[in-house]
Amino acid sequence: MLIDTHCHLDFADFAEERDAIVARAHEAGVRQMVTISTRVRRLDDLLAITEKYPSVFCSVGTHPNNAGEELDIQTEDLVRLAKAHQKIVAIGEAGLDYFYDTQTPADQKTGFVRHIAAARETGLPLVIHSRSADADMIEILTVESGKGTFPFILHCFSSGAELARVGVELGGYVSFSGILTFPKSEELRTIARTVPIDRLLVETDAPYLAPKRWRGKRNEPSYVVNTAEVLAECKNVSYEEIARVTTENAFRIFSKMPRL
């Protein structure tokens, strides 16, 4: 059994064959999926998907590349929505993205801190997006953790070793996507070897970043199997063991998500 802890089933790429995609995930051993919010104002679309598929859960939050669009969304709004819907099992994704430079750092930081506060209040994990922002991310996580701990996941990890180290020290989890399988990702595989096995998660970030076996294709939750295989090699354990451990880790951090 595997859990795809981060995908985007509401994206248009999946609209025409969502039933088949969920079925293929189940056939591959991916028993549960978390489809991640990028805009709070589109939450109804996510909730509709989770209502149709018992194995699919979701988050609520604003992606940093959309931060300026939803600055009116306050911490209390995130908390209220998370408490109102049983299928919402996480906050985010929120964080910092300085690679695309579509939103100001100030707007991204404002939204990020609000999401941190929501995770702290609800006890739900904050799904963190961090790209080309290691120094600021480390600073914010350190300062905010000093105000009170909160559960979090460094999703689709492709940052440096120091962010992984600090994240783990602060109690966070590190989630690896198909990037881990790419031939040029040896540095990332080296980082994966350093992360304690009880803090590891796997994800697809579908429809993006299909792992090596399906490189060039649209990604989907069933493909998380290839990422888990490579992660098992990194940790020098069997595929069965990495599947068991990452699944247990997922249920631990997504504490609101039931085992089906």
PyRosetta script that sets phi, psi and omega in degrees:
from pyrosetta import init, pose_from_sequence

init()
pose = pose_from_sequence("MLIDTHCHLDFADFAEERDAIVARAHEAGVRQMVTISTRVRRLDDLLAITEKYPSVFCSVGTHPNNAGEELDIQTEDLVRLAKAHQKIVAIGEAGLDYFYDTQTPADQKTGFVRHIAAARETGLPLVIHSRSADADMIEILTVESGKGTFPFILHCFSSGAELARVGVELGGYVSFSGILTFPKSEELRTIARTVPIDRLLVETDAPYLAPKRWRGKRNEPSYVVNTAEVLAECKNVSYEEIARVTTENAFRIFSKMPRL")
pose.set_psi(1, 137.1)
pose.set_omega(1, 174.1)
pose.set_phi(2, -128.7)
pose.set_psi(2, 159.9)
pose.set_omega(2, 172.1)
pose.set_phi(3, -125.3)
pose.set_psi(3, 125.7)
pose.set_omega(3, 172.3)
pose.set_phi(4, -83.8)
pose.set_psi(4, 103.9)
pose.set_omega(4, -172.5)
pose.set_phi(5, -81.6)
pose.set_psi(5, -2.3)
pose.set_omega(5, -179.0)
pose.set_phi(6, -160.1)
pose.set_psi(6, 108.2)
pose.set_omega(6, 173.0)
pose.set_phi(7, -145.2)
pose.set_psi(7, 176.0)
pose.set_omega(7, -177.7)
pose.set_phi(8, -131.3)
pose.set_psi(8, 73.8)
pose.set_omega(8, -175.7)
pose.set_phi(9, -70.0)
pose.set_psi(9, -12.5)
pose.set_omega(9, 178.5)
pose.set_phi(10, -84.4)
pose.set_psi(10, -8.6)
pose.set_omega(10, -177.8)
pose.set_phi(11, -69.1)
pose.set_psi(11, 151.5)
pose.set_omega(11, -175.4)
pose.set_phi(12, -59.4)
pose.set_psi(12, -26.8)
pose.set_omega(12, 179.7)
pose.set_phi(13, -55.3)
pose.set_psi(13, -26.0)
pose.set_omega(13, -174.7)
pose.set_phi(14, -105.2)
pose.set_psi(14, -4.0)
pose.set_omega(14, -168.4)
pose.set_phi(15, -57.7)
pose.set_psi(15, -37.3)
pose.set_omega(15, -172.4)
pose.set_phi(16, -83.3)
pose.set_psi(16, -15.4)
pose.set_omega(16, -175.5)
pose.set_phi(17, -143.8)
pose.set_psi(17, 36.2)
pose.set_omega(17, -177.4)
pose.set_phi(18, -61.4)
pose.set_psi(18, -39.0)
pose.set_omega(18, 178.7)
pose.set_phi(19, -57.8)
pose.set_psi(19, -46.6)
pose.set_omega(19, -178.1)
pose.set_phi(20, -66.8)
pose.set_psi(20, -36.3)
pose.set_omega(20, -179.5)
pose.set_phi(21, -65.8)
pose.set_psi(21, -43.8)
pose.set_omega(21, 177.4)
pose.set_phi(22, -65.1)
pose.set_psi(22, -40.0)
pose.set_omega(22, 178.9)
pose.set_phi(23, -64.1)
pose.set_psi(23, -41.7)
pose.set_omega(23, 179.2)
pose.set_phi(24, -65.0)
pose.set_psi(24, -35.8)
pose.set_omega(24, 177.0)
pose.set_phi(25, -61.0)
pose.set_psi(25, -46.8)
pose.set_omega(25, -179.9)
pose.set_phi(26, -61.9)
pose.set_psi(26, -41.9)
pose.set_omega(26, 180.0)
pose.set_phi(27, -62.4)
pose.set_psi(27, -31.8)
pose.set_omega(27, -179.3)
pose.set_phi(28, -82.7)
pose.set_psi(28, -3.7)
pose.set_omega(28, -179.3)
pose.set_phi(29, 96.4)
pose.set_psi(29, 5.9)
pose.set_omega(29, 176.8)
pose.set_phi(30, -88.4)
pose.set_psi(30, 97.8)
pose.set_omega(30, -169.4)
pose.set_phi(31, -83.2)
pose.set_psi(31, -28.0)
pose.set_omega(31, -179.4)
pose.set_phi(32, -140.0)
pose.set_psi(32, 152.4)
pose.set_omega(32, -177.5)
pose.set_phi(33, -138.2)
pose.set_psi(33, 148.4)
pose.set_omega(33, 173.4)
pose.set_phi(34, -117.6)
pose.set_psi(34, 114.1)
pose.set_omega(34, 178.6)
pose.set_phi(35, -94.0)
pose.set_psi(35, 129.2)
pose.set_omega(35, -162.7)
pose.set_phi(36, -102.0)
pose.set_psi(36, 136.3)
pose.set_omega(36, 179.8)
pose.set_phi(37, -74.8)
pose.set_psi(37, 138.5)
pose.set_omega(37, 172.9)
pose.set_phi(38, -117.0)
pose.set_psi(38, -17.3)
pose.set_omega(38, 175.4)
pose.set_phi(39, -144.4)
pose.set_psi(39, 127.6)
pose.set_omega(39, 179.3)
pose.set_phi(40, -61.4)
pose.set_psi(40, -34.9)
pose.set_omega(40, -177.5)
pose.set_phi(41, -68.6)
pose.set_psi(41, -9.4)
pose.set_omega(41, 176.2)
pose.set_phi(42, -107.0)
pose.set_psi(42, 16.1)
pose.set_omega(42, -177.1)
pose.set_phi(43, -60.4)
pose.set_psi(43, -34.8)
pose.set_omega(43, -179.4)
pose.set_phi(44, -57.7)
pose.set_psi(44, -36.7)
pose.set_omega(44, 178.4)
pose.set_phi(45, -63.7)
pose.set_psi(45, -42.1)
pose.set_omega(45, 178.6)
pose.set_phi(46, -65.2)
pose.set_psi(46, -45.0)
pose.set_omega(46, -178.6)
pose.set_phi(47, -62.3)
pose.set_psi(47, -36.5)
pose.set_omega(47, 177.9)
pose.set_phi(48, -62.2)
pose.set_psi(48, -38.6)
pose.set_omega(48, 178.2)
pose.set_phi(49, -66.7)
pose.set_psi(49, -43.6)
pose.set_omega(49, -179.3)
pose.set_phi(50, -66.6)
pose.set_psi(50, -29.9)
pose.set_omega(50, 177.9)
pose.set_phi(51, -72.0)
pose.set_psi(51, -30.8)
pose.set_omega(51, -179.9)
pose.set_phi(52, -77.0)
pose.set_psi(52, -35.0)
pose.set_omega(52, -175.5)
pose.set_phi(53, -117.4)
pose.set_psi(53, 110.4)
pose.set_omega(53, -178.9)
pose.set_phi(54, -57.2)
pose.set_psi(54, -28.4)
pose.set_omega(54, -176.2)
pose.set_phi(55, -84.7)
pose.set_psi(55, -1.2)
pose.set_omega(55, -176.7)
pose.set_phi(56, -109.0)
pose.set_psi(56, 131.5)
pose.set_omega(56, 177.5)
pose.set_phi(57, -122.5)
pose.set_psi(57, 175.6)
pose.set_omega(57, -175.8)
pose.set_phi(58, -147.5)
pose.set_psi(58, 175.5)
pose.set_omega(58, 175.6)
pose.set_phi(59, -119.4)
pose.set_psi(59, 178.5)
pose.set_omega(59, 173.1)
pose.set_phi(60, -136.8)
pose.set_psi(60, 127.3)
pose.set_omega(60, -179.8)
pose.set_phi(61, 169.7)
pose.set_psi(61, -179.5)
pose.set_omega(61, -176.4)
pose.set_phi(62, -121.9)
pose.set_psi(62, 120.3)
pose.set_omega(62, 177.0)
pose.set_phi(63, -60.4)
pose.set_psi(63, 143.7)
pose.set_omega(63, -179.4)
pose.set_phi(64, -58.5)
pose.set_psi(64, -27.9)
pose.set_omega(64, 178.1)
pose.set_phi(65, -75.8)
pose.set_psi(65, -3.5)
pose.set_omega(65, 174.7)
pose.set_phi(66, -119.1)
pose.set_psi(66, 11.4)
pose.set_omega(66, -169.9)
pose.set_phi(67, -55.2)
pose.set_psi(67, -44.1)
pose.set_omega(67, -176.1)
pose.set_phi(68, -66.6)
pose.set_psi(68, -20.1)
pose.set_omega(68, -179.1)
pose.set_phi(69, -77.0)
pose.set_psi(69, -21.1)
pose.set_omega(69, -171.9)
pose.set_phi(70, -130.8)
pose.set_psi(70, 36.7)
pose.set_omega(70, 178.4)
pose.set_phi(71, -68.4)
pose.set_psi(71, -13.9)
pose.set_omega(71, 176.3)
pose.set_phi(72, -79.7)
pose.set_psi(72, -11.9)
pose.set_omega(72, 178.2)
pose.set_phi(73, -77.9)
pose.set_psi(73, 118.7)
pose.set_omega(73, -176.7)
pose.set_phi(74, -99.9)
pose.set_psi(74, 168.5)
pose.set_omega(74, 177.5)
pose.set_phi(75, -55.1)
pose.set_psi(75, -43.2)
pose.set_omega(75, -177.9)
pose.set_phi(76, -64.1)
pose.set_psi(76, -28.9)
pose.set_omega(76, 176.2)
pose.set_phi(77, -67.1)
pose.set_psi(77, -44.2)
pose.set_omega(77, 178.4)
pose.set_phi(78, -62.7)
pose.set_psi(78, -42.9)
pose.set_omega(78, -179.9)
pose.set_phi(79, -64.2)
pose.set_psi(79, -45.0)
pose.set_omega(79, -179.3)
pose.set_phi(80, -60.4)
pose.set_psi(80, -45.9)
pose.set_omega(80, -179.2)
pose.set_phi(81, -66.1)
pose.set_psi(81, -41.9)
pose.set_omega(81, -179.1)
pose.set_phi(82, -62.8)
pose.set_psi(82, -37.3)
pose.set_omega(82, -179.6)
pose.set_phi(83, -77.7)
pose.set_psi(83, -23.2)
pose.set_omega(83, -175.2)
pose.set_phi(84, -80.9)
pose.set_psi(84, -19.5)
pose.set_omega(84, -172.4)
pose.set_phi(85, -126.0)
pose.set_psi(85, 121.0)
pose.set_omega(85, -177.3)
pose.set_phi(86, -64.3)
pose.set_psi(86, -28.5)
pose.set_omega(86, -176.6)
pose.set_phi(87, -81.7)
pose.set_psi(87, -7.7)
pose.set_omega(87, 175.8)
pose.set_phi(88, -84.2)
pose.set_psi(88, 114.6)
pose.set_omega(88, -173.6)
pose.set_phi(89, -118.0)
pose.set_psi(89, 5.8)
pose.set_omega(89, -178.8)
pose.set_phi(90, -157.5)
pose.set_psi(90, 164.9)
pose.set_omega(90, 174.5)
pose.set_phi(91, -108.8)
pose.set_psi(91, 141.9)
pose.set_omega(91, 177.4)
pose.set_phi(92, 111.2)
pose.set_psi(92, -171.8)
pose.set_omega(92, 15.8)
pose.set_phi(93, -88.1)
pose.set_psi(93, 141.8)
pose.set_omega(93, 177.9)
pose.set_phi(94, -137.3)
pose.set_psi(94, 167.0)
pose.set_omega(94, 179.6)
pose.set_phi(95, 152.0)
pose.set_psi(95, -141.8)
pose.set_omega(95, -175.9)
pose.set_phi(96, -133.9)
pose.set_psi(96, 133.7)
pose.set_omega(96, 175.2)
pose.set_phi(97, -136.4)
pose.set_psi(97, 100.6)
pose.set_omega(97, 179.3)
pose.set_phi(98, -96.0)
pose.set_psi(98, -0.4)
pose.set_omega(98, -179.8)
pose.set_phi(99, -73.4)
pose.set_psi(99, -49.3)
pose.set_omega(99, -177.1)
pose.set_phi(100, -84.3)
pose.set_psi(100, -25.1)
pose.set_omega(100, 174.6)
pose.set_phi(101, 56.7)
pose.set_psi(101, 39.2)
pose.set_omega(101, 179.3)
pose.set_phi(102, -90.6)
pose.set_psi(102, -19.0)
pose.set_omega(102, 179.3)
pose.set_phi(103, -130.2)
pose.set_psi(103, 151.3)
pose.set_omega(103, -179.0)
pose.set_phi(104, -68.7)
pose.set_psi(104, 148.0)
pose.set_omega(104, 175.2)
pose.set_phi(105, -55.8)
pose.set_psi(105, -36.5)
pose.set_omega(105, -179.2)
pose.set_phi(106, -62.2)
pose.set_psi(106, -45.2)
pose.set_omega(106, 179.3)
pose.set_phi(107, -65.5)
pose.set_psi(107, -41.3)
pose.set_omega(107, 179.2)
pose.set_phi(108, -62.6)
pose.set_psi(108, -43.7)
pose.set_omega(108, -179.7)
pose.set_phi(109, -65.7)
pose.set_psi(109, -39.7)
pose.set_omega(109, 178.2)
pose.set_phi(110, -58.8)
pose.set_psi(110, -49.7)
pose.set_omega(110, 178.9)
pose.set_phi(111, -63.7)
pose.set_psi(111, -40.9)
pose.set_omega(111, -177.4)
pose.set_phi(112, -61.1)
pose.set_psi(112, -47.3)
pose.set_omega(112, -178.8)
pose.set_phi(113, -64.0)
pose.set_psi(113, -35.9)
pose.set_omega(113, 176.0)
pose.set_phi(114, -63.8)
pose.set_psi(114, -40.6)
pose.set_omega(114, 178.7)
pose.set_phi(115, -67.0)
pose.set_psi(115, -38.6)
pose.set_omega(115, 176.5)
pose.set_phi(116, -58.9)
pose.set_psi(116, -45.3)
pose.set_omega(116, 179.7)
pose.set_phi(117, -61.7)
pose.set_psi(117, -37.4)
pose.set_omega(117, 178.6)
pose.set_phi(118, -66.9)
pose.set_psi(118, -39.7)
pose.set_omega(118, 177.7)
pose.set_phi(119, -65.4)
pose.set_psi(119, -40.8)
pose.set_omega(119, 179.6)
pose.set_phi(120, -63.4)
pose.set_psi(120, -41.5)
pose.set_omega(120, -177.0)
pose.set_phi(121, -73.7)
pose.set_psi(121, -38.8)
pose.set_omega(121, -175.8)
pose.set_phi(122, -87.9)
pose.set_psi(122, -23.7)
pose.set_omega(122, -173.3)
pose.set_phi(123, 79.9)
pose.set_psi(123, 3.5)
pose.set_omega(123, 177.4)
pose.set_phi(124, -83.9)
pose.set_psi(124, 147.2)
pose.set_omega(124, -178.4)
pose.set_phi(125, -68.7)
pose.set_psi(125, 139.5)
pose.set_omega(125, 173.7)
pose.set_phi(126, -88.7)
pose.set_psi(126, 121.5)
pose.set_omega(126, 176.9)
pose.set_phi(127, -85.9)
pose.set_psi(127, 113.8)
pose.set_omega(127, -171.5)
pose.set_phi(128, -103.6)
pose.set_psi(128, 128.0)
pose.set_omega(128, 172.4)
pose.set_phi(129, -100.8)
pose.set_psi(129, 123.0)
pose.set_omega(129, 178.3)
pose.set_phi(130, -137.3)
pose.set_psi(130, 118.2)
pose.set_omega(130, 178.9)
pose.set_phi(131, -139.7)
pose.set_psi(131, 123.7)
pose.set_omega(131, 179.5)
pose.set_phi(132, 55.3)
pose.set_psi(132, 37.5)
pose.set_omega(132, -175.5)
pose.set_phi(133, -144.5)
pose.set_psi(133, 30.9)
pose.set_omega(133, -171.5)
pose.set_phi(134, -56.6)
pose.set_psi(134, -47.3)
pose.set_omega(134, -174.6)
pose.set_phi(135, -62.9)
pose.set_psi(135, -48.0)
pose.set_omega(135, 179.6)
pose.set_phi(136, -66.8)
pose.set_psi(136, -36.8)
pose.set_omega(136, 179.2)
pose.set_phi(137, -64.4)
pose.set_psi(137, -44.7)
pose.set_omega(137, 178.5)
pose.set_phi(138, -60.8)
pose.set_psi(138, -43.2)
pose.set_omega(138, -179.1)
pose.set_phi(139, -63.1)
pose.set_psi(139, -47.3)
pose.set_omega(139, -177.7)
pose.set_phi(140, -65.6)
pose.set_psi(140, -44.7)
pose.set_omega(140, 179.9)
pose.set_phi(141, -61.6)
pose.set_psi(141, -39.6)
pose.set_omega(141, -179.5)
pose.set_phi(142, -67.6)
pose.set_psi(142, -47.4)
pose.set_omega(142, -179.3)
pose.set_phi(143, -64.3)
pose.set_psi(143, -46.6)
pose.set_omega(143, -176.8)
pose.set_phi(144, -68.9)
pose.set_psi(144, -34.9)
pose.set_omega(144, 176.8)
pose.set_phi(145, -65.3)
pose.set_psi(145, -30.0)
pose.set_omega(145, 176.6)
pose.set_phi(146, -67.0)
pose.set_psi(146, -20.5)
pose.set_omega(146, 178.9)
pose.set_phi(147, -86.5)
pose.set_psi(147, -11.0)
pose.set_omega(147, -176.6)
pose.set_phi(148, 146.1)
pose.set_psi(148, 132.6)
pose.set_omega(148, -175.4)
pose.set_phi(149, -67.7)
pose.set_psi(149, 157.3)
pose.set_omega(149, 176.3)
pose.set_phi(150, -152.2)
pose.set_psi(150, 145.5)
pose.set_omega(150, 179.2)
pose.set_phi(151, -75.3)
pose.set_psi(151, 141.0)
pose.set_omega(151, 179.1)
pose.set_phi(152, -153.5)
pose.set_psi(152, 159.4)
pose.set_omega(152, 178.8)
pose.set_phi(153, -127.5)
pose.set_psi(153, 126.3)
pose.set_omega(153, 170.3)
pose.set_phi(154, -84.4)
pose.set_psi(154, 96.9)
pose.set_omega(154, -170.1)
pose.set_phi(155, -82.8)
pose.set_psi(155, 153.0)
pose.set_omega(155, 177.7)
pose.set_phi(156, 45.6)
pose.set_psi(156, 53.6)
pose.set_omega(156, -169.2)
pose.set_phi(157, -63.2)
pose.set_psi(157, 125.0)
pose.set_omega(157, 176.1)
pose.set_phi(158, -145.7)
pose.set_psi(158, 22.1)
pose.set_omega(158, -177.4)
pose.set_phi(159, -94.7)
pose.set_psi(159, -165.9)
pose.set_omega(159, -176.5)
pose.set_phi(160, -86.5)
pose.set_psi(160, 169.6)
pose.set_omega(160, -176.5)
pose.set_phi(161, -62.7)
pose.set_psi(161, -32.3)
pose.set_omega(161, -177.5)
pose.set_phi(162, -67.3)
pose.set_psi(162, -39.3)
pose.set_omega(162, 177.6)
pose.set_phi(163, -65.6)
pose.set_psi(163, -40.4)
pose.set_omega(163, 177.1)
pose.set_phi(164, -61.4)
pose.set_psi(164, -43.9)
pose.set_omega(164, -178.9)
pose.set_phi(165, -62.7)
pose.set_psi(165, -49.0)
pose.set_omega(165, -179.1)
pose.set_phi(166, -63.8)
pose.set_psi(166, -42.4)
pose.set_omega(166, 179.6)
pose.set_phi(167, -57.6)
pose.set_psi(167, -45.7)
pose.set_omega(167, 179.2)
pose.set_phi(168, -66.0)
pose.set_psi(168, -42.4)
pose.set_omega(168, -180.0)
pose.set_phi(169, -60.5)
pose.set_psi(169, -32.1)
pose.set_omega(169, -179.2)
pose.set_phi(170, -86.2)
pose.set_psi(170, 2.0)
pose.set_omega(170, 176.2)
pose.set_phi(171, 98.8)
pose.set_psi(171, 7.2)
pose.set_omega(171, -176.7)
pose.set_phi(172, -82.9)
pose.set_psi(172, 169.4)
pose.set_omega(172, 176.0)
pose.set_phi(173, -111.2)
pose.set_psi(173, 154.8)
pose.set_omega(173, -179.6)
pose.set_phi(174, -119.5)
pose.set_psi(174, 123.8)
pose.set_omega(174, -176.3)
pose.set_phi(175, -111.4)
pose.set_psi(175, 131.5)
pose.set_omega(175, -178.1)
pose.set_phi(176, -109.4)
pose.set_psi(176, 140.1)
pose.set_omega(176, -179.8)
pose.set_phi(177, -109.3)
pose.set_psi(177, -166.7)
pose.set_omega(177, 178.8)
pose.set_phi(178, -60.6)
pose.set_psi(178, -18.5)
pose.set_omega(178, 177.2)
pose.set_phi(179, -55.5)
pose.set_psi(179, -33.2)
pose.set_omega(179, -178.7)
pose.set_phi(180, -58.6)
pose.set_psi(180, -27.0)
pose.set_omega(180, -174.7)
pose.set_phi(181, -89.4)
pose.set_psi(181, -9.6)
pose.set_omega(181, -174.3)
pose.set_phi(182, -68.6)
pose.set_psi(182, 143.5)
pose.set_omega(182, -179.0)
pose.set_phi(183, -55.2)
pose.set_psi(183, -34.2)
pose.set_omega(183, -176.7)
pose.set_phi(184, -87.9)
pose.set_psi(184, 9.2)
pose.set_omega(184, -175.1)
pose.set_phi(185, -99.8)
pose.set_psi(185, 31.9)
pose.set_omega(185, -178.8)
pose.set_phi(186, -62.3)
pose.set_psi(186, -36.7)
pose.set_omega(186, 178.2)
pose.set_phi(187, -62.1)
pose.set_psi(187, -39.0)
pose.set_omega(187, 178.4)
pose.set_phi(188, -67.7)
pose.set_psi(188, -39.3)
pose.set_omega(188, 177.7)
pose.set_phi(189, -64.7)
pose.set_psi(189, -33.5)
pose.set_omega(189, 175.6)
pose.set_phi(190, -63.9)
pose.set_psi(190, -41.1)
pose.set_omega(190, 177.3)
pose.set_phi(191, -64.0)
pose.set_psi(191, -42.6)
pose.set_omega(191, -179.9)
pose.set_phi(192, -58.2)
pose.set_psi(192, -34.7)
pose.set_omega(192, 179.5)
pose.set_phi(193, -65.5)
pose.set_psi(193, -24.5)
pose.set_omega(193, -177.0)
pose.set_phi(194, -88.4)
pose.set_psi(194, -16.0)
pose.set_omega(194, -177.2)
pose.set_phi(195, -78.8)
pose.set_psi(195, 128.6)
pose.set_omega(195, 178.2)
pose.set_phi(196, -55.0)
pose.set_psi(196, 140.8)
pose.set_omega(196, -172.9)
pose.set_phi(197, -63.5)
pose.set_psi(197, -24.9)
pose.set_omega(197, -179.9)
pose.set_phi(198, -83.6)
pose.set_psi(198, 7.7)
pose.set_omega(198, 175.7)
pose.set_phi(199, -120.5)
pose.set_psi(199, 14.2)
pose.set_omega(199, -176.5)
pose.set_phi(200, -97.4)
pose.set_psi(200, 141.7)
pose.set_omega(200, 172.8)
pose.set_phi(201, -134.7)
pose.set_psi(201, 160.5)
pose.set_omega(201, 174.3)
pose.set_phi(202, -123.1)
pose.set_psi(202, 152.3)
pose.set_omega(202, -177.6)
pose.set_phi(203, -156.4)
pose.set_psi(203, 169.8)
pose.set_omega(203, 173.6)
pose.set_phi(204, -107.0)
pose.set_psi(204, -35.4)
pose.set_omega(204, -166.5)
pose.set_phi(205, 59.5)
pose.set_psi(205, 26.2)
pose.set_omega(205, 179.7)
pose.set_phi(206, -57.0)
pose.set_psi(206, 140.9)
pose.set_omega(206, 16.7)
pose.set_phi(207, -88.8)
pose.set_psi(207, 9.7)
pose.set_omega(207, -177.0)
pose.set_phi(208, -93.6)
pose.set_psi(208, 163.4)
pose.set_omega(208, 163.9)
pose.set_phi(209, 59.9)
pose.set_psi(209, 48.9)
pose.set_omega(209, 176.0)
pose.set_phi(210, -57.7)
pose.set_psi(210, 135.7)
pose.set_omega(210, -179.4)
pose.set_phi(211, -66.5)
pose.set_psi(211, 171.3)
pose.set_omega(211, -169.2)
pose.set_phi(212, -50.9)
pose.set_psi(212, -42.7)
pose.set_omega(212, -176.0)
pose.set_phi(213, -60.4)
pose.set_psi(213, -28.2)
pose.set_omega(213, -178.4)
pose.set_phi(214, -121.3)
pose.set_psi(214, 25.7)
pose.set_omega(214, -175.2)
pose.set_phi(215, -55.3)
pose.set_psi(215, 134.4)
pose.set_omega(215, 179.4)
pose.set_phi(216, 94.8)
pose.set_psi(216, -11.5)
pose.set_omega(216, 177.5)
pose.set_phi(217, -97.2)
pose.set_psi(217, 163.4)
pose.set_omega(217, 172.0)
pose.set_phi(218, -66.3)
pose.set_psi(218, 132.5)
pose.set_omega(218, -178.4)
pose.set_phi(219, -77.1)
pose.set_psi(219, 156.6)
pose.set_omega(219, 175.7)
pose.set_phi(220, -154.8)
pose.set_psi(220, 161.3)
pose.set_omega(220, -172.0)
pose.set_phi(221, -54.1)
pose.set_psi(221, -33.6)
pose.set_omega(221, -179.1)
pose.set_phi(222, -61.9)
pose.set_psi(222, -24.4)
pose.set_omega(222, -176.7)
pose.set_phi(223, -74.4)
pose.set_psi(223, -7.5)
pose.set_omega(223, 178.5)
pose.set_phi(224, -62.2)
pose.set_psi(224, -17.3)
pose.set_omega(224, 177.8)
pose.set_phi(225, -57.5)
pose.set_psi(225, -43.0)
pose.set_omega(225, -178.1)
pose.set_phi(226, -65.9)
pose.set_psi(226, -38.5)
pose.set_omega(226, 176.8)
pose.set_phi(227, -63.9)
pose.set_psi(227, -42.1)
pose.set_omega(227, 178.5)
pose.set_phi(228, -63.4)
pose.set_psi(228, -37.6)
pose.set_omega(228, 178.1)
pose.set_phi(229, -61.0)
pose.set_psi(229, -45.5)
pose.set_omega(229, -178.6)
pose.set_phi(230, -69.7)
pose.set_psi(230, -37.7)
pose.set_omega(230, 177.5)
pose.set_phi(231, -63.2)
pose.set_psi(231, -37.6)
pose.set_omega(231, 176.7)
pose.set_phi(232, -61.2)
pose.set_psi(232, -41.5)
pose.set_omega(232, 177.4)
pose.set_phi(233, -62.6)
pose.set_psi(233, -42.2)
pose.set_omega(233, 179.4)
pose.set_phi(234, -59.9)
pose.set_psi(234, -39.1)
pose.set_omega(234, -176.3)
pose.set_phi(235, -92.6)
pose.set_psi(235, 0.6)
pose.set_omega(235, 178.6)
pose.set_phi(236, 56.5)
pose.set_psi(236, 45.2)
pose.set_omega(236, 175.4)
pose.set_phi(237, -130.7)
pose.set_psi(237, 170.6)
pose.set_omega(237, 179.7)
pose.set_phi(238, -74.6)
pose.set_psi(238, 160.2)
pose.set_omega(238, 174.8)
pose.set_phi(239, -59.3)
pose.set_psi(239, -41.6)
pose.set_omega(239, -179.3)
pose.set_phi(240, -59.9)
pose.set_psi(240, -38.6)
pose.set_omega(240, -179.8)
pose.set_phi(241, -70.1)
pose.set_psi(241, -42.6)
pose.set_omega(241, -179.7)
pose.set_phi(242, -67.7)
pose.set_psi(242, -33.8)
pose.set_omega(242, 176.3)
pose.set_phi(243, -64.5)
pose.set_psi(243, -44.4)
pose.set_omega(243, -179.5)
pose.set_phi(244, -63.8)
pose.set_psi(244, -47.2)
pose.set_omega(244, -174.8)
pose.set_phi(245, -68.3)
pose.set_psi(245, -46.2)
pose.set_omega(245, -178.7)
pose.set_phi(246, -66.1)
pose.set_psi(246, -30.9)
pose.set_omega(246, 176.1)
pose.set_phi(247, -67.5)
pose.set_psi(247, -45.2)
pose.set_omega(247, 177.1)
pose.set_phi(248, -61.9)
pose.set_psi(248, -40.7)
pose.set_omega(248, 178.2)
pose.set_phi(249, -61.6)
pose.set_psi(249, -40.8)
pose.set_omega(249, -179.2)
pose.set_phi(250, -63.2)
pose.set_psi(250, -44.1)
pose.set_omega(250, 179.4)
pose.set_phi(251, -67.7)
pose.set_psi(251, -29.7)
pose.set_omega(251, 178.4)
pose.set_phi(252, -69.1)
pose.set_psi(252, -46.3)
pose.set_omega(252, -176.9)
pose.set_phi(253, -79.2)
pose.set_psi(253, -38.6)
pose.set_omega(253, 174.7)
pose.set_phi(254, -90.0)
pose.set_psi(254, 67.9)
pose.set_omega(254, -169.8)
pose.set_phi(255, -66.3)
pose.set_psi(255, -18.2)
pose.set_omega(255, 178.9)
pose.set_phi(256, -84.2)
pose.set_psi(256, -15.9)
pose.set_omega(256, -176.0)
pose.set_phi(257, -81.8)
pose.set_psi(257, 122.1)
pose.set_omega(257, -179.8)
pose.set_phi(258, -75.2)
pose.set_psi(258, 157.0)
pose.set_omega(258, 172.2)
pose.set_phi(259, -83.5)
pose.set_psi(259, 125.9)
pose.set_omega(259, -179.1)
pose.set_phi(260, -101.5)
pose.dump_pdb("model.pdb")
